[in-house]
């Protein structure tokens, strides 16, 4: 995330790099202890222990410091691979565990004999390869069983990508232009509906910060949003800032039974050094860029908003931008009745880097995990509509205005991952820590013998 350095100075980026590197160091030290189980060589016990300990380190990194940084979870890279389906069973931690485990077993099966301190017979190598093959085959079969059929009806959803005047961090100085872009795209969709070129959407999703102008304090912004919502004749989820809250606000058309602003979701998982500044009062004396960071406060709601569509209320789970990387965000929303997930995001600061695509990969994995369609609406891209099996049925390009629209299924079931919550991660992490302790204890008799 080098753009953090551009926002509050290079010191924040350097600190982030150092902290993230410490987690890799921690895993390396633990893996060195686990080698003692095999007298200095990897075996199946040390591989299992390493996979579990990796989950422990990754979980630690995803929760600390400042709420954690789950962006780099190993699981996200499996979105198009055979192991992706397993996120529905045990969450991202389970997928990360399987990646490390199978990678280790492949190493044991293919390791040249001259590189092994312990003899590995062809039969044992075949057993390792067999375990890998069975897990991969079972994962593919499990994933192929996922259904696209709705269990609670379906809706037509539109995602508006209005674009920003230019790439980079100075978009905030052009808030009015960003709002106008999204208003204009919504009017264009309404015109297409009127001519029969597009279907009438049931709900419309705008991105995070699509109206950085507070509509409760700015009459012009209020009127512009209301005009766009009424023209499309469907409830719209609008990203705005109300006081010190990063808010997604539902807005009904003037002709509906519930016109104007409605329910809201206040972002619960905030990005440090961007949306808020840790240790602001201390750091502002040593870094003049500190005051450029936001001063938002986190919300505490269920992560679900009700959008009163013409065909009936739709319960939408909201994971705003950075929130999609946190397990609790999507899980809590589904537990509170979310029928599909929206991930409104402002990716303008990511520029043309891969971070927008990384975020889309997370959204696709959340779709698989929760068995919910996910609608990603980004100010500048990448926006996408994702089906419950992770398939992308519509996707925009970066820094191009666009309108995405598709029918998506509504779901009301609970997947095993949502049901068990963090317990799989906690169990694997505990096993990893116990493995380190076990390896240490197992090495003690050997050390005594050598000392004699």
NORKA-V343103 format. One record per residue. N is the residue number from 0. PSI is psi in whole degrees, -180 to 180 (none if undefined). Layout:
((N,PSI) (N,PSI))
This chain:
((0,62) (1,-20) (2,-20) (3,-37) (4,-33) (5,-26) (6,-48) (7,17) (8,156) (9,-24) (10,-39) (11,-41) (12,-44) (13,-42) (14,-41) (15,-44) (16,-44) (17,-46) (18,-44) (19,-35) (20,-31) (21,-32) (22,-38) (23,-39) (24,-42) (25,-44) (26,-40) (27,-41) (28,-41) (29,-41) (30,-34) (31,-39) (32,-39) (33,-26) (34,-22) (35,-23) (36,-27) (37,24) (38,44) (39,0) (40,150) (41,137) (42,-177) (43,-34) (44,-45) (45,-31) (46,-46) (47,-43) (48,-40) (49,-40) (50,-42) (51,-40) (52,-32) (53,-41) (54,-40) (55,-46) (56,-43) (57,-40) (58,-40) (59,-46) (60,-32) (61,-3) (62,-13) (63,143) (64,173) (65,43) (66,-10) (67,169) (68,91) (69,5) (70,-34) (71,22) (72,140) (73,-30) (74,-33) (75,-29) (76,-7) (77,10) (78,-31) (79,11) (80,174) (81,-19) (82,-7) (83,-37) (84,-26) (85,-14) (86,-25) (87,-22) (88,-46) (89,14) (90,-177) (91,-33) (92,-39) (93,-39) (94,-43) (95,-42) (96,-46) (97,-37) (98,-48) (99,-43) (100,-52) (101,-36) (102,-41) (103,-41) (104,-36) (105,-40) (106,-45) (107,-37) (108,-32) (109,-3) (110,129) (111,142) (112,-36) (113,-12) (114,5) (115,133) (116,-17) (117,136) (118,131) (119,115) (120,158) (121,-35) (122,-43) (123,-40) (124,-41) (125,-36) (126,-43) (127,-47) (128,-36) (129,-41) (130,-44) (131,-46) (132,-42) (133,-45) (134,-44) (135,-44) (136,-44) (137,-38) (138,-43) (139,-44) (140,-43) (141,-45) (142,-35) (143,-13) (144,-7) (145,137) (146,147) (147,-3) (148,138) (149,146) (150,-8) (151,34) (152,-171) (153,160) (154,156) (155,123) (156,144) (157,138) (158,127) (159,123) (160,97) (161,-22) (162,166) (163,157) (164,-34) (165,158) (166,152) (167,-177) (168,-13) (169,8) (170,-28) (171,-27) (172,-6) (173,43) (174,-41) (175,-40) (176,-39) (177,-46) (178,-47) (179,-36) (180,-43) (181,-34) (182,-45) (183,-45) (184,-36) (185,-40) (186,-37) (187,-41) (188,-42) (189,-40) (190,-40) (191,-37) (192,-42) (193,-34) (194,-2) (195,6) (196,-23) (197,152) (198,155) (199,117) (200,150) (201,-38) (202,153) (203,137) (204,121) (205,161) (206,169) (207,140) (208,20) (209,-23) (210,82) (211,-9) (212,120) (213,113) (214,-15) (215,-13) (216,-14) (217,105) (218,-36) (219,-42) (220,-44) (221,-46) (222,-39) (223,-45) (224,-46) (225,-38) (226,-44) (227,-44) (228,-43) (229,-35) (230,-36) (231,-14) (232,43) (233,151) (234,140) (235,137) (236,119) (237,132) (238,121) (239,176) (240,120) (241,107) (242,-123) (243,34) (244,128) (245,108) (246,140) (247,120) (248,128) (249,147) (250,120) (251,149) (252,152) (253,-25) (254,-3) (255,174) (256,-17) (257,73) (258,157) (259,-168) (260,141) (261,-124) (262,160) (263,154) (264,124) (265,126) (266,126) (267,-34) (268,104) (269,149) (270,117) (271,150) (272,1) (273,-64) (274,-22) (275,162) (276,110) (277,142) (278,40) (279,-46) (280,-27) (281,-48) (282,-23) (283,-17) (284,-13) (285,-11) (286,114) (287,-16) (288,-8) (289,-40) (290,-9) (291,-21) (292,154) (293,177) (294,44) (295,157) (296,145) (297,151) (298,176) (299,21) (300,-179) (301,-8) (302,17) (303,137) (304,150) (305,125) (306,113) (307,84) (308,164) (309,-33) (310,0) (311,165) (312,140) (313,128) (314,117) (315,123) (316,138) (317,123) (318,98) (319,115) (320,-108) (321,-26) (322,-26) (323,-21) (324,-8) (325,125) (326,-42) (327,-27) (328,-58) (329,-40) (330,-45) (331,-41) (332,-44) (333,-40) (334,-28) (335,16) (336,8) (337,131) (338,-24) (339,167) (340,141) (341,136) (342,77) (343,136) (344,152) (345,101) (346,13) (347,-36) (348,-15) (349,-16) (350,-139) (351,21) (352,175) (353,-2) (354,-34) (355,-38) (356,-33) (357,-41) (358,-38) (359,-39) (360,-41) (361,-42) (362,-40) (363,-40) (364,-35) (365,-35) (366,-46) (367,-44) (368,-44) (369,-7) (370,44) (371,144) (372,149) (373,129) (374,114) (375,115) (376,115) (377,144) (378,-43) (379,9) (380,160) (381,126) (382,155) (383,156) (384,121) (385,132) (386,167) (387,-19) (388,8) (389,-3) (390,133) (391,117) (392,-13) (393,137) (394,140) (395,176) (396,166) (397,138) (398,42) (399,129) (400,143) (401,160) (402,120) (403,141) (404,139) (405,159) (406,131) (407,149) (408,147) (409,140) (410,152) (411,8) (412,170) (413,123) (414,161) (415,-40) (416,-44) (417,-37) (418,-45) (419,-17) (420,-133) (421,2) (422,-33) (423,-46) (424,-45) (425,-40) (426,-46) (427,-40) (428,-43) (429,-41) (430,-38) (431,-44) (432,-42) (433,-34) (434,-41) (435,-44) (436,-43) (437,-41) (438,-38) (439,-46) (440,-37) (441,-25) (442,-16) (443,-46) (444,-39) (445,-41) (446,-36) (447,-42) (448,-40) (449,-34) (450,-22) (451,none))
